[in-house]
């Protein structure tokens, strides 16, 4: 009596290829994540009066202030400029991370931060 249903040897080869591709993609993602973490991004606000340098790990490594922006009578402006430069640095890091991961995953959503399972 002949077997019915099931796959006749075609699936295991395809599954092996799929697993190899997934492992390759995972390795590329790990390498890209490590490279991104080592990058530094500098963002500025107030026409360059405030500069914030941040790593890909979102750690601030440097804050540079122009003398003219340090006004004891207007602390709020300085606080706003530091906040704006910091937020811009974070935005640039996230954009760089997203575009780097999209190159690996081919735009497959949900894979950038690791597999969802």
GUKE-381543 format. One record per residue (C-alpha): residue number from 1; x, y, z. Coordinates in Angstrom, 2 decimals. Layout:
BEGIN
NUM:X:Y:Z
...
// end
This chain:
BEGIN
1:0.00:0.00:0.00
2:1.40:3.39:-0.98
3:1.89:6.13:1.58
4:-0.44:9.06:1.27
5:0.22:12.63:2.13
6:3.38:14.05:3.64
7:6.45:15.27:1.89
8:8.53:12.84:-0.06
9:12.04:13.95:0.81
10:11.68:17.51:-0.47
11:11.11:19.23:2.86
12:14.23:18.25:4.84
13:16.56:19.83:2.26
14:14.51:23.01:2.16
15:14.34:23.12:5.96
16:18.12:22.75:6.20
17:18.60:25.62:3.75
18:16.13:27.75:5.66
19:17.92:27.05:8.95
20:21.31:27.89:7.40
21:19.91:31.16:6.06
22:18.42:32.01:9.47
23:21.73:31.27:11.20
24:23.61:33.39:8.66
25:21.13:36.24:9.15
26:21.43:35.97:12.93
27:25.24:36.11:12.73
28:25.07:39.15:10.44
29:22.67:40.85:12.85
30:24.98:40.20:15.79
31:27.98:41.57:13.88
32:26.01:44.61:12.76
33:24.75:45.25:16.30
34:28.31:45.11:17.65
35:29.54:47.49:14.94
36:26.67:49.89:15.63
37:27.41:49.87:19.36
38:30.98:50.96:18.62
39:29.92:53.91:16.42
40:29.65:57.44:17.71
41:27.12:59.99:16.55
42:27.42:63.72:17.18
43:24.29:65.83:16.99
44:23.93:69.53:17.58
45:21.32:72.14:18.41
46:21.22:75.91:18.40
47:23.28:76.18:15.23
48:26.06:74.08:16.73
49:26.08:75.88:20.10
50:25.41:72.55:21.84
51:26.86:69.27:20.63
52:26.18:65.84:22.12
53:28.21:62.78:21.17
54:26.63:59.40:21.85
55:27.61:55.80:21.20
56:25.44:53.25:19.46
57:24.66:51.93:22.95
58:23.00:55.32:23.57
59:25.63:56.37:26.09
60:26.65:60.02:26.04
61:30.42:60.32:25.74
62:30.76:64.08:25.26
63:28.81:67.31:25.63
64:30.29:70.45:24.11
65:28.88:73.92:24.81
66:29.79:77.18:23.12
67:30.55:79.96:25.62
68:27.81:82.21:24.25
69:25.12:79.65:25.06
70:26.04:79.59:28.76
71:23.89:82.38:30.17
72:23.13:82.16:33.89
73:20.00:84.23:33.31
74:18.64:81.78:30.72
75:19.28:78.27:32.01
76:16.06:77.02:30.38
77:17.40:77.71:26.89
78:20.58:75.73:27.62
79:18.55:72.87:29.04
80:16.32:72.85:25.94
81:19.33:72.86:23.61
82:20.99:69.96:25.45
83:17.74:68.03:25.36
84:17.26:68.74:21.64
85:20.81:67.68:20.75
86:20.47:64.50:22.85
87:17.16:63.58:21.26
88:18.61:64.19:17.79
89:21.57:61.91:18.56
90:19.18:59.16:19.72
91:17.07:59.61:16.57
92:20.16:59.32:14.35
93:21.34:56.17:16.14
94:17.92:54.54:15.82
95:17.74:55.49:12.13
96:21.22:54.06:11.51
97:20.32:50.89:13.38
98:17.04:50.44:11.51
99:18.61:50.96:8.10
100:21.51:48.61:8.90
101:19.18:45.86:10.09
102:16.84:46.36:7.13
103:19.78:45.60:4.82
104:20.18:42.23:6.53
105:16.54:41.27:6.97
106:15.37:42.62:3.64
107:12.85:44.78:5.46
108:11.22:41.93:7.37
109:9.58:43.66:10.30
110:10.13:42.41:13.83
111:13.51:40.81:13.21
112:15.68:43.83:13.98
113:15.58:43.34:17.74
114:15.88:39.57:17.64
115:13.51:36.83:16.69
116:10.09:37.17:18.29
117:9.97:33.50:19.35
// end
